[in-house]
């Protein structure tokens, strides 16, 4: 059992999917926004899905049409979708009824308090969870000021927030205890060979998250 919910994203291979499922992650998330980096085809997703059970299956989308997204949700029996920064009400409104994770990517040098506040005020009516992504631009939790940390704590208390942060093992308890997010996001990676890859870094994270209560 883990101390928080984990979303494993951008999974491209069965090795990753089975690893994350064995750790009982809450979500397995697949990038269906072809041809962006780390994307897979619907056929690949179906093939992987047949070999794992337990986690909810999420499709990550870019600016595909609403009709295409709905079709893939139905054909792949997705449990939910993740939409990017550019998805606005024209996407969110017609996709109501499907659990939606809305991504908020934090840019370097920005006052992320304003960025997050704007997105949550604009879209909280339509989405199930917000994924606040600090990792994409390498923003570190230990560089946040007191005001920013207090703001994140407040947001995590008021909304269902999944955090994507570059975390070291020794920072996990501090982040979980202070911010208390709904969950954390981790990412899959390419195999060295089919069926072969190292999970050393992820092992450290998951072992730190493991609880025996």
C-alpha positions as a Markdown table, in Angstrom:
| # | Residue | x | y | z |
|---|---|---|---|---|
| 1 | Unk | 0.0 | 0.0 | 0.0 |
| 2 | Unk | 1.2 | 3.5 | -0.9 |
| 3 | Unk | 1.0 | 6.7 | 1.2 |
| 4 | Unk | -0.7 | 8.5 | -1.7 |
| 5 | Unk | -2.3 | 7.9 | -5.1 |
| 6 | Unk | 0.2 | 7.6 | -7.9 |
| 7 | Unk | -0.4 | 8.5 | -11.5 |
| 8 | Unk | 2.1 | 6.8 | -13.8 |
| 9 | Unk | 2.1 | 8.8 | -17.1 |
| 10 | Unk | 3.5 | 8.5 | -20.7 |
| 11 | Unk | 3.7 | 4.7 | -20.5 |
| 12 | Unk | 4.9 | 3.2 | -23.8 |
| 13 | Unk | 5.7 | -0.4 | -23.0 |
| 14 | Unk | 4.4 | -3.4 | -21.1 |
| 15 | Unk | 7.4 | -3.5 | -18.8 |
| 16 | Unk | 6.5 | -0.1 | -17.3 |
| 17 | Unk | 2.8 | -0.9 | -17.2 |
| 18 | Unk | 3.4 | -4.2 | -15.2 |
| 19 | Unk | 5.9 | -2.5 | -12.9 |
| 20 | Unk | 3.5 | 0.3 | -12.0 |
| 21 | Unk | 0.5 | -2.0 | -11.7 |
| 22 | Unk | 2.5 | -4.2 | -9.3 |
| 23 | Unk | 3.1 | -1.1 | -7.1 |
| 24 | Unk | -0.7 | -0.6 | -7.2 |
| 25 | Unk | -0.6 | 2.8 | -8.8 |
| 26 | Unk | -4.1 | 4.4 | -9.0 |
| 27 | Unk | -3.7 | 5.4 | -12.7 |
| 28 | Unk | -1.8 | 4.2 | -15.8 |
| 29 | Unk | -1.7 | 7.0 | -18.3 |
| 30 | Unk | -0.9 | 6.8 | -22.0 |
| 31 | Unk | -0.1 | 9.6 | -24.4 |
| 32 | Unk | -2.5 | 9.2 | -27.4 |
| 33 | Unk | -1.5 | 12.5 | -29.0 |
| 34 | Unk | 0.4 | 11.2 | -32.0 |
| 35 | Unk | 3.0 | 12.0 | -33.2 |
| 36 | Unk | 4.2 | 13.8 | -30.0 |
| 37 | Unk | 7.1 | 12.4 | -28.0 |
| 38 | Unk | 6.2 | 9.4 | -25.9 |
| 39 | Unk | 3.0 | 8.7 | -27.7 |
| 40 | Unk | 1.6 | 5.3 | -28.6 |
| 41 | Unk | -1.1 | 4.1 | -30.9 |
| 42 | Unk | -4.5 | 2.9 | -29.7 |
| 43 | Unk | -3.6 | -0.6 | -30.8 |
| 44 | Unk | -0.5 | -0.5 | -28.6 |
| 45 | Unk | -2.5 | 0.7 | -25.7 |
| 46 | Unk | -5.0 | -2.1 | -26.1 |
| 47 | Unk | -2.3 | -4.7 | -26.3 |
| 48 | Unk | -0.7 | -3.4 | -23.1 |
| 49 | Unk | -4.1 | -3.1 | -21.3 |
| 50 | Unk | -4.8 | -6.8 | -21.8 |
| 51 | Unk | -1.8 | -7.7 | -19.6 |
| 52 | Unk | -2.5 | -5.4 | -16.6 |
| 53 | Unk | -5.3 | -5.0 | -14.1 |
| 54 | Unk | -6.1 | -2.8 | -11.1 |
| 55 | Unk | -5.1 | 0.8 | -12.1 |
| 56 | Unk | -7.6 | 3.1 | -13.9 |
| 57 | Unk | -6.6 | 3.7 | -17.6 |
| 58 | Unk | -6.2 | 7.3 | -18.7 |
| 59 | Unk | -5.7 | 8.6 | -22.2 |
| 60 | Unk | -3.6 | 11.8 | -22.6 |
| 61 | Unk | -4.8 | 14.0 | -25.4 |
| 62 | Unk | -3.6 | 17.2 | -27.2 |
| 63 | Unk | -5.8 | 19.1 | -29.6 |
| 64 | Unk | -7.6 | 16.1 | -31.2 |
| 65 | Unk | -11.2 | 16.8 | -32.0 |
| 66 | Unk | -13.8 | 16.2 | -29.3 |
| 67 | Unk | -15.3 | 13.5 | -31.6 |
| 68 | Unk | -12.0 | 11.7 | -31.8 |
| 69 | Unk | -11.5 | 11.8 | -28.1 |
| 70 | Unk | -15.0 | 10.5 | -27.4 |
| 71 | Unk | -14.5 | 7.7 | -29.9 |
| 72 | Unk | -11.2 | 6.6 | -28.3 |
| 73 | Unk | -12.7 | 6.7 | -24.8 |
| 74 | Unk | -15.4 | 4.4 | -26.0 |
| 75 | Unk | -13.3 | 2.1 | -28.2 |
| 76 | Unk | -10.5 | 1.7 | -25.6 |
| 77 | Unk | -12.8 | 1.7 | -22.5 |
| 78 | Unk | -10.8 | 4.5 | -20.9 |
| 79 | Unk | -11.6 | 5.4 | -17.3 |
| 80 | Unk | -10.7 | 9.0 | -17.9 |
| 81 | Unk | -8.8 | 11.5 | -20.0 |
| 82 | Unk | -6.0 | 14.1 | -19.5 |
| 83 | Unk | -6.2 | 17.3 | -21.4 |
| 84 | Unk | -3.3 | 19.8 | -22.0 |
| 85 | Unk | -2.9 | 23.5 | -21.3 |
| 86 | Unk | -4.7 | 24.6 | -24.5 |
| 87 | Unk | -7.9 | 22.8 | -23.8 |
| 88 | Unk | -10.6 | 25.3 | -22.9 |
| 89 | Unk | -14.4 | 25.2 | -22.4 |
| 90 | Unk | -14.8 | 24.3 | -26.1 |
| 91 | Unk | -13.3 | 20.9 | -25.2 |
| 92 | Unk | -14.4 | 20.6 | -21.6 |
| 93 | Unk | -18.1 | 21.3 | -21.9 |
| 94 | Unk | -18.8 | 18.6 | -24.6 |
| 95 | Unk | -16.7 | 16.0 | -22.7 |
| 96 | Unk | -18.7 | 16.3 | -19.5 |
| 97 | Unk | -19.5 | 12.9 | -18.1 |
| 98 | Unk | -15.9 | 11.7 | -18.7 |
| 99 | Unk | -13.5 | 12.1 | -15.7 |
| 100 | Unk | -11.1 | 14.8 | -16.8 |
| 101 | Unk | -7.6 | 15.6 | -15.5 |
| 102 | Unk | -6.6 | 19.1 | -16.6 |
| 103 | Unk | -2.9 | 19.8 | -16.9 |
| 104 | Unk | -1.3 | 23.0 | -15.7 |
| 105 | Unk | 2.3 | 23.3 | -16.8 |
| 106 | Unk | 4.3 | 25.9 | -14.7 |
| 107 | Unk | 6.8 | 27.9 | -16.7 |
| 108 | Unk | 10.2 | 29.0 | -15.4 |
| 109 | Unk | 10.2 | 32.5 | -14.1 |
| 110 | Unk | 6.5 | 32.7 | -13.8 |
| 111 | Unk | 4.5 | 33.6 | -10.6 |
| 112 | Unk | 2.9 | 30.2 | -10.5 |
| 113 | Unk | 0.4 | 31.4 | -7.9 |
| 114 | Unk | -1.3 | 33.6 | -10.5 |
| 115 | Unk | -1.1 | 30.8 | -13.2 |
| 116 | Unk | -2.6 | 28.1 | -11.0 |
| 117 | Unk | -5.3 | 30.5 | -9.6 |
| 118 | Unk | -6.4 | 31.5 | -13.1 |
| 119 | Unk | -6.7 | 27.9 | -14.3 |
| 120 | Unk | -8.5 | 26.6 | -11.3 |
| 121 | Unk | -11.0 | 29.5 | -11.3 |
| 122 | Unk | -11.6 | 29.0 | -15.0 |
| 123 | Unk | -11.9 | 25.2 | -15.2 |
| 124 | Unk | -12.7 | 23.7 | -11.7 |
| 125 | Unk | -16.4 | 23.4 | -12.7 |
| 126 | Unk | -15.5 | 21.0 | -15.6 |
| 127 | Unk | -12.7 | 18.8 | -14.3 |
| 128 | Unk | -12.2 | 16.0 | -11.8 |
| 129 | Unk | -8.5 | 16.6 | -11.0 |
| 130 | Unk | -5.8 | 19.2 | -11.8 |
| 131 | Unk | -2.3 | 17.9 | -12.7 |
| 132 | Unk | 0.1 | 20.7 | -11.7 |
| 133 | Unk | 3.3 | 20.0 | -13.6 |
| 134 | Unk | 6.5 | 21.5 | -12.2 |
| 135 | Unk | 8.7 | 18.7 | -13.6 |
| 136 | Unk | 8.4 | 19.6 | -17.3 |
| 137 | Unk | 10.4 | 22.8 | -16.8 |
| 138 | Unk | 12.6 | 21.5 | -14.0 |
| 139 | Unk | 11.1 | 23.5 | -11.1 |
| 140 | Unk | 12.2 | 22.2 | -7.7 |
| 141 | Unk | 10.1 | 22.2 | -4.6 |
| 142 | Unk | 13.0 | 23.3 | -2.4 |
| 143 | Unk | 13.3 | 26.5 | -4.4 |
| 144 | Unk | 9.7 | 27.6 | -3.6 |
| 145 | Unk | 9.2 | 30.5 | -1.2 |
| 146 | Unk | 7.0 | 30.3 | 1.9 |
| 147 | Unk | 4.2 | 32.1 | 0.2 |
| 148 | Unk | 4.2 | 29.7 | -2.7 |
| 149 | Unk | 4.3 | 26.6 | -0.5 |
| 150 | Unk | 1.4 | 27.9 | 1.6 |
| 151 | Unk | -0.6 | 28.6 | -1.6 |
| 152 | Unk | 0.0 | 25.1 | -2.8 |
| 153 | Unk | -1.1 | 23.7 | 0.5 |
| 154 | Unk | -4.3 | 25.8 | 0.3 |
| 155 | Unk | -5.0 | 24.7 | -3.3 |
| 156 | Unk | -4.4 | 21.0 | -2.4 |
| 157 | Unk | -6.8 | 21.4 | 0.5 |
| 158 | Unk | -9.5 | 22.9 | -1.7 |
| 159 | Unk | -9.2 | 20.9 | -4.9 |
| 160 | Unk | -8.2 | 17.5 | -6.2 |
| 161 | Unk | -4.6 | 18.1 | -7.2 |
| 162 | Unk | -2.1 | 15.7 | -8.6 |
| 163 | Unk | 1.4 | 17.1 | -8.3 |
| 164 | Unk | 4.3 | 16.4 | -10.8 |
| 165 | Unk | 7.4 | 17.5 | -9.0 |
| 166 | Unk | 11.1 | 16.4 | -9.4 |
| 167 | Unk | 11.2 | 14.7 | -6.0 |
| 168 | Unk | 14.1 | 13.1 | -4.2 |
| 169 | Unk | 13.3 | 10.3 | -1.8 |
| 170 | Unk | 14.1 | 12.4 | 1.3 |
| 171 | Unk | 11.6 | 15.1 | 0.3 |
| 172 | Unk | 8.6 | 12.9 | -0.1 |
| 173 | Unk | 7.3 | 12.9 | 3.4 |
| 174 | Unk | 7.7 | 16.7 | 3.7 |
| 175 | Unk | 5.7 | 17.2 | 0.5 |
| 176 | Unk | 3.0 | 14.7 | 1.4 |
| 177 | Unk | 2.6 | 15.9 | 5.1 |
| 178 | Unk | 2.7 | 19.6 | 4.3 |
| 179 | Unk | 0.9 | 19.9 | 1.0 |
| 180 | Unk | -1.3 | 16.7 | 1.3 |
| 181 | Unk | -2.0 | 16.5 | -2.5 |
| 182 | Unk | -4.6 | 14.1 | -3.9 |
| 183 | Unk | -1.8 | 12.3 | -5.6 |
| 184 | Unk | 1.6 | 12.4 | -7.3 |
| 185 | Unk | 2.6 | 11.9 | -10.9 |
| 186 | Unk | 5.6 | 9.9 | -12.1 |
| 187 | Unk | 6.7 | 9.0 | -15.6 |
| 188 | Unk | 7.5 | 5.9 | -17.5 |
| 189 | Unk | 10.5 | 5.7 | -19.9 |
| 190 | Unk | 11.8 | 3.8 | -22.9 |
| 191 | Unk | 13.1 | 0.2 | -22.5 |
| 192 | Unk | 16.8 | -0.5 | -23.0 |
| 193 | Unk | 15.7 | -3.7 | -24.8 |
| 194 | Unk | 12.3 | -5.3 | -25.0 |
| 195 | Unk | 11.4 | -6.4 | -21.5 |
| 196 | Unk | 14.6 | -4.9 | -20.0 |
| 197 | Unk | 15.1 | -1.6 | -18.1 |
| 198 | Unk | 16.3 | -0.3 | -14.8 |
| 199 | Unk | 13.9 | 0.9 | -12.2 |
| 200 | Unk | 16.4 | 1.9 | -9.6 |
| 201 | Unk | 15.3 | 5.5 | -9.2 |
| 202 | Unk | 11.6 | 4.6 | -9.2 |
| 203 | Unk | 12.3 | 1.8 | -6.7 |
| 204 | Unk | 13.7 | 4.4 | -4.3 |
| 205 | Unk | 10.6 | 6.5 | -4.7 |
| 206 | Unk | 8.1 | 3.7 | -4.3 |
| 207 | Unk | 9.9 | 2.2 | -1.3 |
| 208 | Unk | 9.8 | 5.6 | 0.4 |
| 209 | Unk | 6.0 | 5.8 | -0.4 |
| 210 | Unk | 5.3 | 2.3 | 0.9 |
| 211 | Unk | 3.3 | 1.9 | 4.1 |
| 212 | Unk | 2.5 | -1.2 | 5.9 |
| 213 | Unk | -0.5 | 0.1 | 7.9 |
